[in-house]
Amino acid sequence: MANLLALNSKYSYFNKLIAALNQAVKEQIIPSNPAYMVEPFPQDETQREFLTLDELTNFHEYTLHSRDT
């Protein structure tokens, strides 16, 4: 079966589930968080690319001129 979710998506969703279950424990809906019995997904390394100063300048100029039309 193909892996349909990226590793960082699994990491993020699992942490949201833990937070929801922690809230349920806090509100005494469940006695303990069962997610702590499961090994969490690791977070994958990400490589971010940032715009250069020229790209930012061009974008800014474009947005200024596109408002005029």
Backbone bond lengths (Angstrom), bond angles and torsions (degrees), N, CA, C in turn:
res aa  C-N    CA-C-N  psi(-1)  N-CA   C-N-CA  omega(-1)  CA-C   N-CA-C  phi
1 M - - - 1.443 - - 1.529 109.51 -
2 A 1.298 116.76 136.61 1.462 121.69 -177.88 1.526 110.77 -71.92
3 N 1.322 115.15 148.14 1.459 121.31 174.87 1.525 107.81 -78.88
4 L 1.325 118.40 110.51 1.450 121.62 -173.74 1.522 113.34 -88.18
5 L 1.321 118.14 -21.06 1.455 121.09 -179.13 1.523 110.53 -114.33
6 A 1.314 115.34 141.64 1.459 120.43 175.08 1.528 108.99 -68.29
7 L 1.310 115.99 155.38 1.457 121.32 -177.78 1.527 111.26 -58.49
8 N 1.326 117.95 -41.76 1.466 119.98 -179.95 1.518 112.00 -68.67
9 S 1.333 117.76 -28.28 1.471 120.20 174.79 1.525 109.56 -67.89
10 K 1.313 117.04 -43.24 1.467 120.82 177.77 1.528 110.14 -61.18
11 Y 1.320 116.28 -43.77 1.466 122.03 178.62 1.530 110.21 -58.82
12 S 1.316 115.67 -47.28 1.464 121.15 -178.16 1.529 111.82 -65.50
13 Y 1.317 117.20 -47.65 1.467 120.95 -179.34 1.525 111.56 -63.65
14 F 1.325 116.73 -39.14 1.461 120.35 179.39 1.530 110.23 -64.10
15 N 1.331 116.81 -40.69 1.461 119.99 178.59 1.528 111.59 -66.82
16 K 1.318 117.64 -34.31 1.466 120.71 175.51 1.536 110.31 -66.69
17 L 1.319 116.89 -39.50 1.455 121.09 177.14 1.527 110.39 -62.98
18 I 1.335 116.54 -44.14 1.468 120.40 178.03 1.526 110.14 -59.30
19 A 1.322 117.00 -43.63 1.469 120.89 -179.76 1.531 110.90 -62.67
20 A 1.326 116.55 -41.90 1.467 120.04 179.18 1.530 110.81 -65.04
21 L 1.319 116.48 -42.05 1.464 119.98 178.79 1.533 111.34 -68.12
22 N 1.333 117.20 -36.11 1.470 119.98 175.51 1.524 110.47 -61.71
23 Q 1.318 116.80 -39.10 1.461 120.48 177.65 1.529 110.55 -64.78
24 A 1.335 116.38 -39.62 1.467 120.30 177.80 1.524 111.03 -63.57
25 V 1.327 117.23 -36.80 1.468 120.60 176.15 1.526 109.61 -66.48
26 K 1.330 116.20 -45.00 1.468 120.65 -179.93 1.527 111.77 -59.19
27 E 1.333 115.78 -37.57 1.464 120.35 179.70 1.531 112.41 -86.93
28 Q 1.328 116.45 8.31 1.463 124.57 178.38 1.528 112.92 58.04
29 I 1.318 115.34 34.59 1.468 120.85 174.81 1.524 109.48 -82.41
30 I 1.327 116.35 -37.65 1.464 122.90 175.27 1.530 107.66 -129.61
31 P 1.340 117.51 152.15 1.471 119.13 -174.89 1.530 114.39 -75.37
32 S 1.327 117.21 -30.86 1.468 120.43 -179.24 1.525 109.15 -153.58
33 N 1.302 115.17 165.36 1.459 121.07 -177.67 1.532 109.75 -89.16
34 P 1.340 118.42 109.62 1.464 120.30 -178.95 1.527 113.31 -70.07
35 A 1.323 117.55 -15.43 1.468 120.16 -179.63 1.518 112.06 -66.08
36 Y 1.330 116.63 -23.11 1.461 119.86 179.18 1.525 112.69 -70.38
37 M 1.326 116.74 -10.60 1.465 120.93 177.80 1.523 111.75 -89.96
38 V 1.329 116.80 -2.61 1.460 122.46 -177.29 1.522 108.91 -109.87
39 E 1.321 116.34 139.20 1.462 120.05 176.56 1.527 108.86 -70.18
40 P 1.326 117.31 125.66 1.468 119.29 -177.64 1.527 112.25 -72.62
41 F 1.311 115.18 162.11 1.455 120.59 175.92 1.524 108.73 -76.03
42 P 1.325 116.92 142.02 1.471 118.50 175.73 1.530 110.08 -74.63
43 Q 1.309 115.30 157.88 1.459 119.55 176.16 1.517 108.18 -92.56
44 D 1.308 116.56 131.01 1.453 122.45 -178.26 1.521 110.27 -80.18
45 E 1.318 115.89 149.60 1.465 121.04 173.86 1.523 108.52 -69.40
46 T 1.313 116.04 136.59 1.458 119.85 177.32 1.513 109.18 -118.38
47 Q 1.314 114.55 149.73 1.460 119.88 176.61 1.524 107.21 -115.31
48 R 1.305 115.82 118.04 1.457 120.63 -178.88 1.518 109.90 -99.62
49 E 1.303 114.07 142.23 1.456 119.70 174.97 1.516 107.79 -116.13
50 F 1.300 115.54 133.06 1.449 121.32 -178.48 1.527 109.48 -109.79
51 L 1.318 115.14 152.72 1.452 119.95 177.28 1.520 109.73 -69.64
52 T 1.325 115.06 145.77 1.459 119.58 174.92 1.522 108.46 -78.63
53 L 1.311 116.58 168.62 1.451 120.83 177.83 1.530 110.62 -60.58
54 D 1.328 117.05 -40.30 1.470 120.54 177.64 1.533 111.12 -62.26
55 E 1.323 117.33 -42.65 1.457 120.53 179.35 1.524 111.27 -64.70
56 L 1.316 116.83 -40.79 1.463 120.44 177.30 1.529 111.39 -64.39
57 T 1.324 116.13 -42.50 1.460 120.60 178.45 1.519 110.51 -62.46
58 N 1.314 117.57 -45.76 1.465 121.56 178.67 1.526 111.34 -61.53
59 F 1.307 117.29 -41.63 1.460 121.13 178.85 1.519 110.49 -64.18
60 H 1.316 115.80 -44.43 1.462 120.25 179.13 1.526 110.92 -60.89
61 E 1.308 116.30 -46.16 1.472 120.46 178.52 1.526 110.71 -61.33
62 Y 1.309 116.81 -41.98 1.460 121.04 179.74 1.532 110.95 -62.04
63 T 1.331 116.18 -44.87 1.466 118.64 -178.66 1.522 111.65 -67.00
64 L 1.323 116.99 -35.18 1.467 119.74 177.14 1.518 111.54 -64.76
65 H 1.339 117.09 -43.44 1.462 121.60 -177.39 1.522 112.02 -78.01
66 S 1.317 117.84 -26.95 1.470 119.36 -178.80 1.526 111.57 -73.12
67 R 1.311 117.46 -21.58 1.469 121.00 176.65 1.527 111.74 -70.71
68 D 1.325 116.12 -26.81 1.467 121.16 -177.34 1.519 112.68 -71.81
69 T 1.323 117.20 -20.55 1.472 119.36 -175.75 1.506 112.57 -92.57
